[in-house]
Amino acid sequence: VGSSPEELPPVSQQLCAELLWFVPPTSRRVTIECGTAHVGGALVGLSEVQAGQIVRVEISLESPLVLEPSAKTALGKLVVKSEGRIIGIGSVR
């Protein structure tokens, strides 16, 4: 991660992301890939979405994850999977 010891990127078990859905989620349970990390999580308060829709969503993570909100690095980008299939992509807000 390209940061100094004085300004380390945040580590969190909650994140807000803006996601483009390829396939609507069929479950609240998802896997998040961010950088090289793979973390289980749950979609919080997400209403019905359709394929091709861009939606801001809260995600509760099972373990802490290093994030760089609004960054153009791998730590600011997400892949959302369900049952091993990519269902959405987006960026941390």
C-alpha positions in Angstrom: 0.0 0.0 0.0 1.5 3.3 -1.0 1.1 5.3 2.2 3.4 6.6 5.0 3.3 5.2 8.5 1.7 8.4 9.7 -1.2 8.0 7.2 -2.1 4.4 7.0 -5.2 3.4 5.0 -8.3 2.6 7.1 -9.0 -0.9 8.2 -12.7 -1.6 8.7 -15.4 -4.3 9.0 -18.0 -2.0 7.4 -17.8 -0.4 4.0 -19.9 1.7 1.7 -19.5 1.0 -2.0 -21.0 2.0 -5.3 -21.6 -1.2 -7.2 -22.6 -2.1 -10.8 -24.6 -5.2 -10.6 -24.1 -7.8 -13.4 -26.6 -10.1 -11.8 -29.0 -9.2 -8.9 -27.9 -10.8 -5.6 -30.0 -13.8 -4.6 -28.7 -13.7 -1.0 -27.5 -11.1 1.5 -24.3 -13.3 1.9 -21.5 -12.4 -0.5 -17.7 -12.6 -0.9 -15.8 -9.4 -1.3 -12.5 -9.3 -3.2 -10.4 -6.2 -2.6 -6.8 -6.2 -3.6 -5.6 -9.7 -2.7 -8.1 -10.2 0.1 -11.2 -12.4 0.0 -13.7 -11.7 2.8 -17.2 -12.9 3.5 -19.8 -10.3 4.1 -23.4 -9.4 4.2 -25.3 -6.8 2.1 -27.0 -4.4 4.6 -30.4 -2.7 3.8 -30.2 -3.4 0.0 -33.5 -3.3 -1.7 -34.2 -5.0 -5.0 -31.7 -4.3 -7.8 -31.6 -5.1 -11.4 -28.7 -6.1 -13.7 -27.0 -3.1 -15.1 -28.0 -0.9 -12.2 -25.5 1.1 -10.2 -26.4 1.2 -6.5 -24.7 2.5 -3.3 -24.7 -0.2 -0.7 -23.4 -0.9 2.8 -21.6 -4.2 3.4 -20.8 -5.7 6.8 -17.6 -7.8 6.6 -16.7 -10.9 8.6 -13.1 -9.7 9.2 -11.3 -6.4 8.9 -10.2 -5.3 5.5 -7.7 -2.6 4.4 -9.5 0.0 2.2 -8.7 3.1 0.3 -12.0 4.9 -0.2 -12.3 6.7 -3.5 -8.8 5.5 -4.5 -7.8 4.4 -8.0 -5.8 1.6 -6.5 -6.7 -2.1 -6.0 -7.7 -1.2 -2.4 -10.4 1.1 -3.6 -12.0 -1.4 -6.0 -14.2 -4.3 -5.2 -15.5 -7.5 -6.8 -18.7 -9.0 -5.3 -19.2 -12.7 -5.7 -22.1 -15.0 -4.8 -21.5 -18.8 -4.9 -18.2 -18.3 -6.7 -19.7 -16.1 -9.5 -19.0 -12.4 -10.0 -22.3 -10.6 -9.6 -21.0 -7.0 -9.3 -18.0 -4.7 -9.3 -17.5 -1.2 -7.9 -15.5 1.2 -5.7 -15.3 1.9 -2.0 -16.9 5.2 -1.0 
